[in-house]
Amino acid sequence: MTAQQDGKTGKTLMIVEDEALVAMTLRDELEDSGYRVLDLTDRQAEALEVARSEKPDLALVNIRLAGHNDGIELAEHLKTLSIPVLLISGQVSRARSANTVAIGSLPKPYAAADMVLAVAYLLARLKGDASLPKPEHLEVFGQGDFDLAPAA
């Protein structure tokens, strides 16, 4: 049963991650938390195809992708489709350098619970709800196209 079927959140997420076990674990945690997660992918072209057809509410993108693809380049394309991106990577300085195309970053390694909190926080902020506390390890970027409501 998907999140949209059981009515928990109605929010759709896309995970673009080159480590299959990490992607599957993350998908399971997010689905258990009520999100609809689209088919997993580890390549830029597939991710763009899915994004164009499904229009996820948030994309979780690793910086390093399969086939020498780059998650920051993917984030640039997703931004043109008005899809906000949370970068997930151990490459903290590269993630910070992408602060104009992503809404934030969560450094690896992270606990699945931290990702669930980060997703909830960012989705709430995107709709103007600043009532949730910012998760400790989440770095939020401020940029024009996806203005996040100011923290309370």
C-alpha positions in Angstrom: 0.0 0.0 0.0 1.5 3.3 -1.0 1.3 6.5 1.1 -1.2 8.0 -1.2 -3.4 5.0 -0.9 -3.3 5.0 2.9 -3.5 8.8 3.1 -0.6 9.4 5.5 1.1 12.3 3.8 0.2 12.4 0.1 3.8 13.6 -0.6 5.9 11.9 -3.3 9.6 11.5 -3.1 12.3 10.5 -5.5 15.5 8.9 -4.4 18.6 9.0 -6.7 21.3 7.0 -5.0 24.2 4.9 -6.4 24.4 2.6 -3.4 21.5 0.1 -3.8 21.3 -1.0 -0.2 21.3 2.6 1.1 18.6 3.5 -1.4 16.4 0.5 -0.5 16.8 1.2 3.3 15.9 4.8 2.8 12.9 4.0 0.6 11.6 1.6 3.3 12.0 4.1 6.1 10.3 6.9 4.1 7.4 4.6 3.0 7.0 3.5 6.6 6.7 7.2 7.5 3.9 7.7 5.0 5.6 9.0 1.9 5.1 7.7 -1.6 8.6 6.8 -3.0 9.0 6.5 -6.8 11.1 3.8 -8.3 14.7 4.0 -7.2 17.3 5.1 -9.7 21.0 5.7 -9.8 21.4 7.5 -13.1 20.7 11.1 -14.2 18.8 10.3 -17.4 16.4 7.9 -15.6 15.9 10.3 -12.8 15.0 13.2 -15.2 12.5 10.9 -17.1 10.8 10.0 -13.8 10.8 13.6 -12.6 9.2 14.9 -15.7 6.4 12.3 -15.6 5.8 12.0 -11.9 6.7 15.6 -10.5 7.9 14.5 -7.0 7.5 16.9 -4.2 11.1 16.5 -3.2 14.1 14.6 -4.7 16.8 13.1 -2.5 20.0 13.1 -4.6 23.4 11.7 -3.9 26.2 13.7 -5.5 28.0 10.6 -6.9 25.8 8.6 -9.2 26.3 5.6 -11.4 27.8 5.9 -14.9 30.0 9.0 -14.0 26.8 11.0 -13.5 26.9 14.0 -11.1 24.1 14.7 -8.6 24.7 18.4 -8.7 24.2 18.5 -12.4 21.0 16.5 -11.9 19.9 19.0 -9.2 20.4 21.8 -11.8 18.0 20.0 -14.2 15.5 19.3 -11.4 15.5 22.9 -10.4 14.4 23.9 -14.0 11.5 21.5 -13.4 10.6 23.2 -10.1 11.5 20.1 -8.1 13.4 20.9 -4.9 16.5 18.8 -4.1 18.0 17.6 -0.9 21.6 16.5 -1.5 22.7 13.5 0.4 26.5 13.0 0.4 29.7 12.6 2.3 31.1 15.4 0.1 30.0 18.2 2.4 32.0 21.0 0.6 30.6 20.0 -2.8 27.1 19.9 -1.4 27.6 23.4 0.0 28.8 24.7 -3.3 25.5 23.6 -4.8 23.5 25.9 -2.6 21.9 27.6 -5.5 20.4 24.4 -7.0 19.5 22.5 -3.8 17.4 23.4 -0.8 19.8 21.7 1.6 22.1 18.8 2.4 22.3 16.0 4.8 25.8 14.5 5.2 26.5 10.8 5.0 26.5 8.8 7.1 23.1 9.6 8.5 20.6 7.6 10.5 17.4 6.8 8.6 15.4 8.6 11.3 17.5 11.8 10.6 16.5 11.6 6.9 12.8 11.2 7.8 13.0 14.2 10.1 14.9 16.2 7.4 12.3 15.4 4.7 9.4 16.3 7.0 11.1 19.6 8.0 11.8 20.6 4.4 8.4 19.7 3.1 6.8 21.7 5.9 9.1 24.7 5.2 8.3 24.6 1.5 4.7 25.1 2.3 5.4 27.9 4.7 5.1 25.9 8.0 8.0 26.8 10.2 6.7 24.9 13.3 9.1 21.9 13.1 12.5 22.1 14.6 15.4 21.9 12.2 17.1 18.5 12.4 20.6 18.8 13.9 22.6 17.6 10.9 20.5 19.1 8.1 22.1 22.1 6.4 19.4 24.4 4.8 20.3 26.6 1.9 18.4 29.8 1.1 17.8 30.5 -2.6 15.2 32.3 -4.6 13.3 29.6 -6.5 12.4 27.6 -3.4 12.1 30.2 -0.7 11.9 28.4 2.5 9.9 30.2 5.1 12.2 31.8 7.7 12.9 29.7 10.8 10.8 30.7 13.8 
